[in-house]
Amino acid sequence: MLRSLCLAAATACALALPGAADTVRQSNGGDTFIAGSSLSETIDAPNDVFIAGSAVTLKGAGQGDVHAAGFDVDIEAQTGADLYAAGATVTMRAPVGQDLTAMGMSVRTAEAATTGGNARLMGRSVTIDGPVTGALTAMGYDVILNSRITGDAWIIAENITYGPDARIDGTLRYAMRAEAPPPERVIDASRVTFERITPSEAMRGARGAPWEDMEYPMLPTFMTLLAAFIVTVAFFVVVGALFLAFLPKPVERLRRSISDRPGMMLLGGVIGLATLLGLIPITGMTIIGLPFVPIVVLAAIVAWTLGYVLGAYAVGLRVWQAFGASETPSLAGRLLALTLAVVVVAALNFIPFVGWIANYTLVLLGIGAVTNMLFEWMLGNTGPALDVDMQPVDR
């Protein structure tokens, strides 16, 4: 029932990302989207309105549907079509042309908030002071009816209170723990139906079916795990093949740096990855930088992926050469080394902790090689790399 409201709230909240303290207004196809922290808006909208914030006060008029979500929602705007509202406290103070759907801890329709269609109200405390032309559905712990209901009424509550202006022209079906007939001035007893309900029955109805009759989700089958394994390996192999085919020299240089100085590359990987991940909260600390947070996150994901592929290739080829392979293998040989390395390391994921350590080490090796190359590019050539005996390393 509230699916469209939830979608509207999520859409409107997404608009607020550029700055939590800002109010963002957008229009598309005649629809109006408003999001912010504390909102007090006067609208004159020809179509639908979507508004979300911590405190929402909406005035004016909307010819289409109005969707509002927030902690404190106060609707003073006249709604031409349907009104959907959700929040901790929700108050309607203006007429609704068609149906009204509202949910919150405290939900109230003021005397001027007439509903042209059906009203569906849910909350811990539900107060209906506004007349309803159609049917009323009210669910809550305390339901207070103090207006005229032209259609039928269905009320589920712990306590039902009928005010002096309460009238029901149709039928009344109410569910409570104990029978509490409404006064004759509200509705004739012949049009009233009582349903006794207990907490256990309410919970059973909410579940829809007994637990023992429900089908539990099955664990992943062997074929599902195998298929996921194959797809993962294929993805990394394809990424590596593209770089080996189109950027063979840079890849070879990075591989040799990992093979010659693995300890330095691990340290460089820690520095590079920490720097990249640290940019995420730093970028998000300013309003100007917030739009770039997704870019930094994407860069971190790309770096992690490419670092993994590069690390797997370097380790795989080093092991391959240890078994007598050529120092300068063909493209097919390098792809084979990469594939075997990815398969072995991916298989290690099925071993707790060990698999994580192996994968993380490969990522650090790959990112470290790239970080080292960037430092050399920015600082210039600092001379040949030296080994522990202070002798130049053949690179």
KOLLO-164769 format. One record per residue (C-alpha): residue number from 1; residue in three letters; x, y, z. Coordinates in nm, 3 decimals. Layout:
<atoms>
ATOM pos code      px      py      pz
ATOM NUM  Ala       X       Y       Z
...
</atoms>
This chain:
<atoms>
ATOM pos code      px      py      pz
ATOM   1  Met   0.000   0.000   0.000
ATOM   2  Leu   0.288   0.235   0.080
ATOM   3  Arg   0.517   0.112  -0.198
ATOM   4  Ser   0.485   0.432  -0.398
ATOM   5  Leu   0.547   0.637  -0.083
ATOM   6  Cys   0.867   0.447  -0.003
ATOM   7  Leu   0.992   0.491  -0.358
ATOM   8  Ala   0.914   0.862  -0.346
ATOM   9  Ala   1.091   0.905  -0.013
ATOM  10  Ala   1.402   0.726  -0.140
ATOM  11  Thr   1.405   0.938  -0.455
ATOM  12  Ala   1.363   1.261  -0.265
ATOM  13  Cys   1.624   1.167  -0.003
ATOM  14  Ala   1.873   1.095  -0.281
ATOM  15  Leu   1.833   1.454  -0.399
ATOM  16  Ala   1.963   1.576  -0.065
ATOM  17  Leu   2.306   1.412  -0.109
ATOM  18  Pro   2.483   1.721  -0.244
ATOM  19  Gly   2.443   1.888   0.098
ATOM  20  Ala   2.252   1.775   0.405
ATOM  21  Ala   2.180   2.132   0.510
ATOM  22  Asp   2.059   2.243   0.167
ATOM  23  Thr   1.710   2.232   0.025
ATOM  24  Val   1.703   2.076  -0.319
ATOM  25  Arg   1.419   2.130  -0.565
ATOM  26  Gln   1.389   1.957  -0.898
ATOM  27  Ser   1.113   1.913  -1.152
ATOM  28  Asn   1.073   1.651  -1.421
ATOM  29  Gly   0.776   1.593  -1.648
ATOM  30  Gly   0.566   1.829  -1.438
ATOM  31  Asp   0.644   1.642  -1.114
ATOM  32  Thr   0.804   1.833  -0.826
ATOM  33  Phe   1.078   1.684  -0.606
ATOM  34  Ile   1.184   1.854  -0.281
ATOM  35  Ala   1.434   1.731  -0.022
ATOM  36  Gly   1.621   1.880   0.269
ATOM  37  Ser   1.652   1.890   0.645
ATOM  38  Ser   1.383   2.121   0.780
ATOM  39  Leu   1.133   2.210   0.508
ATOM  40  Ser   0.851   2.463   0.501
ATOM  41  Glu   0.730   2.477   0.142
ATOM  42  Thr   0.440   2.646  -0.034
ATOM  43  Ile   0.361   2.469  -0.359
ATOM  44  Asp   0.148   2.529  -0.665
ATOM  45  Ala   0.211   2.205  -0.849
ATOM  46  Pro   0.022   2.094  -1.161
ATOM  47  Asn   0.123   1.729  -1.115
ATOM  48  Asp   0.262   1.504  -0.844
ATOM  49  Val   0.475   1.625  -0.551
ATOM  50  Phe   0.748   1.425  -0.372
ATOM  51  Ile   0.892   1.576  -0.053
ATOM  52  Ala   1.119   1.434   0.217
ATOM  53  Gly   1.302   1.581   0.516
ATOM  54  Ser   1.341   1.558   0.891
ATOM  55  Ala   1.064   1.815   0.945
ATOM  56  Val   0.821   1.874   0.661
ATOM  57  Thr   0.554   2.146   0.643
ATOM  58  Leu   0.375   2.164   0.311
ATOM  59  Lys   0.137   2.446   0.216
ATOM  60  Gly  -0.035   2.559  -0.103
ATOM  61  Ala  -0.196   2.315  -0.346
ATOM  62  Gly  -0.100   2.017  -0.557
ATOM  63  Gln  -0.323   1.904  -0.842
ATOM  64  Gly  -0.183   1.552  -0.853
ATOM  65  Asp  -0.066   1.306  -0.589
ATOM  66  Val   0.138   1.422  -0.290
ATOM  67  His   0.400   1.195  -0.132
ATOM  68  Ala   0.557   1.315   0.194
ATOM  69  Ala   0.802   1.148   0.432
ATOM  70  Gly   0.991   1.273   0.737
ATOM  71  Phe   1.013   1.268   1.113
ATOM  72  Asp   0.751   1.539   1.164
ATOM  73  Val   0.512   1.574   0.869
ATOM  74  Asp   0.250   1.850   0.860
ATOM  75  Ile   0.039   1.869   0.544
ATOM  76  Glu  -0.144   2.199   0.506
ATOM  77  Ala  -0.153   2.183   0.128
ATOM  78  Gln  -0.470   2.091  -0.055
ATOM  79  Thr  -0.423   1.767  -0.247
ATOM  80  Gly  -0.605   1.726  -0.577
ATOM  81  Ala  -0.558   1.348  -0.601
ATOM  82  Asp  -0.411   1.098  -0.352
ATOM  83  Leu  -0.204   1.182  -0.044
ATOM  84  Tyr   0.063   0.946   0.093
ATOM  85  Ala   0.240   1.044   0.416
ATOM  86  Ala   0.472   0.869   0.661
ATOM  87  Gly   0.663   0.985   0.967
ATOM  88  Ala   0.684   0.977   1.345
ATOM  89  Thr   0.407   1.235   1.366
ATOM  90  Val   0.181   1.292   1.068
ATOM  91  Thr  -0.089   1.561   1.062
ATOM  92  Met  -0.324   1.641   0.775
ATOM  93  Arg  -0.492   1.984   0.789
ATOM  94  Ala  -0.626   2.036   0.433
ATOM  95  Pro  -0.871   1.855   0.203
ATOM  96  Val  -0.761   1.548   0.007
ATOM  97  Gly  -0.933   1.509  -0.328
ATOM  98  Gln  -0.915   1.131  -0.348
ATOM  99  Asp  -0.760   0.865  -0.123
ATOM 100  Leu  -0.552   0.924   0.189
ATOM 101  Thr  -0.284   0.681   0.312
ATOM 102  Ala  -0.083   0.774   0.622
ATOM 103  Met   0.136   0.588   0.871
ATOM 104  Gly   0.328   0.696   1.181
ATOM 105  Met   0.349   0.681   1.557
ATOM 106  Ser   0.090   0.958   1.580
ATOM 107  Val  -0.148   1.013   1.287
ATOM 108  Arg  -0.422   1.278   1.285
ATOM 109  Thr  -0.659   1.433   1.036
ATOM 110  Ala  -0.782   1.778   1.138
ATOM 111  Glu  -1.142   1.888   1.099
ATOM 112  Ala  -1.065   2.068   0.772
ATOM 113  Ala  -0.886   1.763   0.627
ATOM 114  Thr  -1.179   1.609   0.443
ATOM 115  Thr  -1.104   1.296   0.241
ATOM 116  Gly  -1.281   1.263  -0.093
ATOM 117  Gly  -1.210   0.891  -0.125
ATOM 118  Asn  -1.095   0.619   0.114
ATOM 119  Ala  -0.878   0.684   0.419
ATOM 120  Arg  -0.620   0.428   0.539
ATOM 121  Leu  -0.455   0.529   0.864
ATOM 122  Met  -0.203   0.331   1.069
ATOM 123  Gly  -0.019   0.428   1.385
ATOM 124  Arg   0.005   0.387   1.758
ATOM 125  Ser  -0.234   0.678   1.804
ATOM 126  Val  -0.480   0.751   1.524
ATOM 127  Thr  -0.718   1.046   1.546
ATOM 128  Ile  -0.979   1.109   1.277
ATOM 129  Asp  -1.133   1.457   1.303
ATOM 130  Gly  -1.171   1.505   0.926
ATOM 131  Pro  -1.479   1.366   0.744
ATOM 132  Val  -1.425   1.072   0.507
ATOM 133  Thr  -1.645   1.043   0.199
ATOM 134  Gly  -1.536   0.690   0.122
ATOM 135  Ala  -1.438   0.402   0.350
ATOM 136  Leu  -1.218   0.423   0.659
ATOM 137  Thr  -0.950   0.170   0.752
ATOM 138  Ala  -0.783   0.253   1.084
ATOM 139  Met  -0.531   0.040   1.274
ATOM 140  Gly  -0.358   0.141   1.596
ATOM 141  Tyr  -0.331   0.103   1.969
ATOM 142  Asp  -0.562   0.400   2.032
ATOM 143  Val  -0.811   0.501   1.762
ATOM 144  Ile  -1.018   0.815   1.817
ATOM 145  Leu  -1.305   0.873   1.575
ATOM 146  Asn  -1.464   1.218   1.584
ATOM 147  Ser  -1.596   1.275   1.232
ATOM 148  Arg  -1.847   1.146   0.981
ATOM 149  Ile  -1.765   0.838   0.773
ATOM 150  Thr  -1.993   0.819   0.470
ATOM 151  Gly  -1.879   0.471   0.369
ATOM 152  Asp  -1.788   0.160   0.568
ATOM 153  Ala  -1.540   0.157   0.855
ATOM 154  Trp  -1.294  -0.113   0.959
ATOM 155  Ile  -1.107  -0.049   1.284
ATOM 156  Ile  -0.849  -0.268   1.457
ATOM 157  Ala  -0.735  -0.128   1.792
ATOM 158  Glu  -0.672  -0.185   2.161
ATOM 159  Asn  -0.893   0.111   2.249
ATOM 160  Ile  -1.158   0.286   2.037
ATOM 161  Thr  -1.297   0.624   2.139
ATOM 162  Tyr  -1.596   0.787   1.970
ATOM 163  Gly  -1.612   1.167   1.989
ATOM 164  Pro  -1.928   1.379   1.980
ATOM 165  Asp  -1.910   1.424   1.601
ATOM 166  Ala  -1.853   1.056   1.518
ATOM 167  Arg  -2.099   0.914   1.264
ATOM 168  Ile  -2.076   0.606   1.042
ATOM 169  Asp  -2.328   0.587   0.756
ATOM 170  Gly  -2.213   0.249   0.629
ATOM 171  Thr  -2.119  -0.060   0.828
ATOM 172  Leu  -1.866  -0.090   1.108
ATOM 173  Arg  -1.639  -0.388   1.155
ATOM 174  Tyr  -1.410  -0.360   1.451
ATOM 175  Ala  -1.160  -0.595   1.612
ATOM 176  Met  -1.057  -0.570   1.977
ATOM 177  Arg  -0.969  -0.794   2.269
ATOM 178  Ala  -1.309  -0.738   2.426
ATOM 179  Glu  -1.638  -0.626   2.277
ATOM 180  Ala  -1.707  -0.252   2.315
ATOM 181  Pro  -2.020  -0.157   2.116
ATOM 182  Pro  -2.024   0.198   1.978
ATOM 183  Pro  -2.298   0.438   2.094
ATOM 184  Glu  -2.627   0.430   1.904
ATOM 185  Arg  -2.569   0.791   1.796
ATOM 186  Val  -2.262   0.673   1.600
ATOM 187  Ile  -2.415   0.374   1.420
ATOM 188  Asp  -2.711   0.141   1.456
ATOM 189  Ala  -2.618  -0.187   1.624
ATOM 190  Ser  -2.755  -0.387   1.330
ATOM 191  Arg  -2.473  -0.257   1.112
ATOM 192  Val  -2.195  -0.343   1.354
ATOM 193  Thr  -1.977  -0.655   1.346
ATOM 194  Phe  -1.734  -0.743   1.625
ATOM 195  Glu  -1.428  -0.964   1.586
ATOM 196  Arg  -1.241  -1.074   1.895
ATOM 197  Ile  -0.868  -1.061   1.848
ATOM 198  Thr  -0.575  -1.152   2.070
ATOM 199  Pro  -0.206  -1.067   2.026
ATOM 200  Ser  -0.127  -1.423   1.916
ATOM 201  Glu  -0.400  -1.414   1.653
ATOM 202  Ala  -0.280  -1.078   1.531
ATOM 203  Met   0.075  -1.212   1.495
ATOM 204  Arg  -0.051  -1.520   1.313
ATOM 205  Gly  -0.243  -1.303   1.073
ATOM 206  Ala   0.062  -1.085   1.012
ATOM 207  Arg   0.269  -1.390   0.928
ATOM 208  Gly   0.009  -1.505   0.679
ATOM 209  Ala   0.080  -1.874   0.743
ATOM 210  Pro   0.208  -2.087   1.031
ATOM 211  Trp   0.586  -2.115   1.054
ATOM 212  Glu   0.575  -2.489   1.015
ATOM 213  Asp   0.405  -2.455   0.677
ATOM 214  Met   0.659  -2.212   0.537
ATOM 215  Glu   0.934  -2.313   0.299
ATOM 216  Tyr   1.277  -2.210   0.421
ATOM 217  Pro   1.537  -2.082   0.176
ATOM 218  Met   1.772  -2.353   0.057
ATOM 219  Leu   2.146  -2.333   0.093
ATOM 220  Pro   2.337  -2.269  -0.229
ATOM 221  Thr   2.378  -2.588  -0.428
ATOM 222  Phe   2.714  -2.718  -0.551
ATOM 223  Met   2.633  -2.614  -0.906
ATOM 224  Thr   2.548  -2.260  -0.790
ATOM 225  Leu   2.881  -2.228  -0.611
ATOM 226  Leu   3.066  -2.376  -0.907
ATOM 227  Ala   2.899  -2.137  -1.149
ATOM 228  Ala   2.987  -1.837  -0.929
ATOM 229  Phe   3.344  -1.963  -0.904
ATOM 230  Ile   3.377  -1.997  -1.282
ATOM 231  Val   3.227  -1.653  -1.348
ATOM 232  Thr   3.462  -1.490  -1.095
ATOM 233  Val   3.771  -1.656  -1.241
ATOM 234  Ala   3.665  -1.572  -1.596
ATOM 235  Phe   3.615  -1.205  -1.505
ATOM 236  Phe   3.964  -1.164  -1.360
ATOM 237  Val   4.125  -1.357  -1.646
ATOM 238  Val   3.951  -1.140  -1.907
ATOM 239  Val   4.061  -0.821  -1.729
ATOM 240  Gly   4.419  -0.950  -1.713
ATOM 241  Ala   4.414  -1.059  -2.078
ATOM 242  Leu   4.311  -0.711  -2.190
ATOM 243  Phe   4.601  -0.548  -2.007
ATOM 244  Leu   4.851  -0.811  -2.122
ATOM 245  Ala   4.743  -0.768  -2.482
ATOM 246  Phe   4.723  -0.388  -2.501
ATOM 247  Leu   4.969  -0.272  -2.232
ATOM 248  Pro   5.237  -0.541  -2.223
ATOM 249  Lys   5.533  -0.317  -2.135
ATOM 250  Pro   5.378  -0.132  -1.837
ATOM 251  Val   5.240  -0.461  -1.705
ATOM 252  Glu   5.582  -0.623  -1.735
ATOM 253  Arg   5.747  -0.335  -1.554
ATOM 254  Leu   5.495  -0.356  -1.271
ATOM 255  Arg   5.537  -0.734  -1.251
ATOM 256  Arg   5.916  -0.707  -1.227
ATOM 257  Ser   5.889  -0.451  -0.947
ATOM 258  Ile   5.674  -0.697  -0.750
ATOM 259  Ser   5.909  -0.986  -0.823
ATOM 260  Asp   6.225  -0.789  -0.734
ATOM 261  Arg   6.098  -0.605  -0.426
ATOM 262  Pro   5.790  -0.777  -0.279
ATOM 263  Gly   5.843  -0.630   0.067
ATOM 264  Met   5.856  -0.274  -0.064
ATOM 265  Met   5.553  -0.336  -0.280
ATOM 266  Leu   5.354  -0.463   0.019
ATOM 267  Leu   5.443  -0.147   0.210
ATOM 268  Gly   5.355   0.065  -0.093
ATOM 269  Gly   5.024  -0.119  -0.121
ATOM 270  Val   4.937  -0.035   0.238
ATOM 271  Ile   5.020   0.331   0.177
ATOM 272  Gly   4.835   0.348  -0.155
ATOM 273  Leu   4.523   0.169  -0.036
ATOM 274  Ala   4.510   0.369   0.288
ATOM 275  Thr   4.543   0.692   0.092
ATOM 276  Leu   4.267   0.597  -0.150
ATOM 277  Leu   4.026   0.480   0.118
ATOM 278  Gly   4.108   0.781   0.333
ATOM 279  Leu   3.999   1.010   0.052
ATOM 280  Ile   3.638   0.889   0.091
ATOM 281  Pro   3.562   1.053   0.430
ATOM 282  Ile   3.788   1.351   0.351
ATOM 283  Thr   3.601   1.416   0.025
ATOM 284  Gly   3.267   1.385   0.204
ATOM 285  Met   3.357   1.645   0.470
ATOM 286  Thr   3.269   1.936   0.243
ATOM 287  Ile   2.957   2.016   0.046
ATOM 288  Ile   3.165   2.078  -0.265
ATOM 289  Gly   3.335   1.741  -0.236
ATOM 290  Leu   3.023   1.531  -0.172
ATOM 291  Pro   2.942   1.477  -0.542
ATOM 292  Phe   3.290   1.329  -0.588
ATOM 293  Val   3.249   1.062  -0.316
ATOM 294  Pro   3.103   0.806  -0.562
ATOM 295  Ile   3.398   0.870  -0.793
ATOM 296  Val   3.648   0.803  -0.514
ATOM 297  Val   3.459   0.489  -0.411
ATOM 298  Leu   3.459   0.370  -0.772
ATOM 299  Ala   3.834   0.442  -0.797
ATOM 300  Ala   3.894   0.233  -0.484
ATOM 301  Ile   3.697  -0.058  -0.631
ATOM 302  Val   3.884  -0.036  -0.962
ATOM 303  Ala   4.219  -0.016  -0.781
ATOM 304  Trp   4.132  -0.319  -0.569
ATOM 305  Thr   4.032  -0.521  -0.878
ATOM 306  Leu   4.333  -0.426  -1.088
ATOM 307  Gly   4.568  -0.473  -0.791
ATOM 308  Tyr   4.433  -0.823  -0.740
ATOM 309  Val   4.482  -0.914  -1.107
ATOM 310  Leu   4.834  -0.769  -1.117
ATOM 311  Gly   4.934  -0.939  -0.792
ATOM 312  Ala   4.798  -1.274  -0.907
ATOM 313  Tyr   4.978  -1.243  -1.240
ATOM 314  Ala   5.312  -1.153  -1.077
ATOM 315  Val   5.299  -1.437  -0.824
ATOM 316  Gly   5.168  -1.687  -1.078
ATOM 317  Leu   5.439  -1.611  -1.331
ATOM 318  Arg   5.708  -1.618  -1.061
ATOM 319  Val   5.597  -1.968  -0.954
ATOM 320  Trp   5.565  -2.072  -1.317
ATOM 321  Gln   5.923  -1.965  -1.385
ATOM 322  Ala   6.043  -2.145  -1.074
ATOM 323  Phe   5.930  -2.467  -1.239
ATOM 324  Gly   6.145  -2.400  -1.545
ATOM 325  Ala   5.927  -2.177  -1.761
ATOM 326  Ser   6.090  -1.924  -1.992
ATOM 327  Glu   6.188  -1.583  -1.854
ATOM 328  Thr   6.006  -1.427  -2.146
ATOM 329  Pro   5.697  -1.644  -2.200
ATOM 330  Ser   5.455  -1.591  -2.482
ATOM 331  Leu   5.119  -1.423  -2.435
ATOM 332  Ala   4.955  -1.766  -2.406
ATOM 333  Gly   5.204  -1.866  -2.136
ATOM 334  Arg   5.142  -1.548  -1.938
ATOM 335  Leu   4.766  -1.596  -1.963
ATOM 336  Leu   4.806  -1.953  -1.843
ATOM 337  Ala   5.010  -1.837  -1.543
ATOM 338  Leu   4.747  -1.575  -1.461
ATOM 339  Thr   4.463  -1.825  -1.494
ATOM 340  Leu   4.630  -2.084  -1.268
ATOM 341  Ala   4.707  -1.819  -1.007
ATOM 342  Val   4.350  -1.684  -1.004
ATOM 343  Val   4.204  -2.036  -0.984
ATOM 344  Val   4.427  -2.134  -0.692
ATOM 345  Val   4.373  -1.813  -0.497
ATOM 346  Ala   3.997  -1.818  -0.564
ATOM 347  Ala   3.984  -2.176  -0.437
ATOM 348  Leu   4.158  -2.062  -0.118
ATOM 349  Asn   3.852  -1.845  -0.046
ATOM 350  Phe   3.677  -2.161   0.070
ATOM 351  Ile   3.931  -2.185   0.354
ATOM 352  Pro   3.842  -1.937   0.631
ATOM 353  Phe   4.100  -1.667   0.709
ATOM 354  Val   4.366  -1.824   0.486
ATOM 355  Gly   4.180  -1.727   0.169
ATOM 356  Trp   4.128  -1.371   0.291
ATOM 357  Ile   4.497  -1.329   0.374
ATOM 358  Ala   4.604  -1.463   0.034
ATOM 359  Asn   4.366  -1.238  -0.158
ATOM 360  Tyr   4.450  -0.931   0.047
ATOM 361  Thr   4.823  -0.991  -0.003
ATOM 362  Leu   4.779  -1.001  -0.380
ATOM 363  Val   4.580  -0.677  -0.371
ATOM 364  Leu   4.850  -0.502  -0.168
ATOM 365  Leu   5.124  -0.625  -0.403
ATOM 366  Gly   4.942  -0.496  -0.711
ATOM 367  Ile   4.843  -0.161  -0.561
ATOM 368  Gly   5.194  -0.122  -0.421
ATOM 369  Ala   5.348  -0.163  -0.765
ATOM 370  Val   5.115   0.100  -0.909
ATOM 371  Thr   5.182   0.334  -0.615
ATOM 372  Asn   5.557   0.295  -0.663
ATOM 373  Met   5.525   0.372  -1.034
ATOM 374  Leu   5.320   0.686  -0.958
ATOM 375  Phe   5.577   0.805  -0.704
ATOM 376  Glu   5.857   0.759  -0.959
ATOM 377  Trp   5.655   0.946  -1.218
ATOM 378  Met   5.583   1.238  -0.985
ATOM 379  Leu   5.930   1.258  -0.828
ATOM 380  Gly   6.127   1.176  -1.140
ATOM 381  Asn   6.402   0.918  -1.178
ATOM 382  Thr   6.584   0.893  -0.845
ATOM 383  Gly   6.844   0.654  -0.979
ATOM 384  Pro   6.863   0.277  -1.002
ATOM 385  Ala   6.698   0.068  -0.732
ATOM 386  Leu   6.946  -0.094  -0.494
ATOM 387  Asp   6.931  -0.431  -0.327
ATOM 388  Val   7.037  -0.514   0.033
ATOM 389  Asp   7.404  -0.511  -0.075
ATOM 390  Met   7.355  -0.164  -0.223
ATOM 391  Gln   7.395  -0.304  -0.574
ATOM 392  Pro   7.170  -0.193  -0.862
ATOM 393  Val   6.871  -0.418  -0.918
ATOM 394  Asp   6.836  -0.540  -1.276
ATOM 395  Arg   6.497  -0.416  -1.380
</atoms>
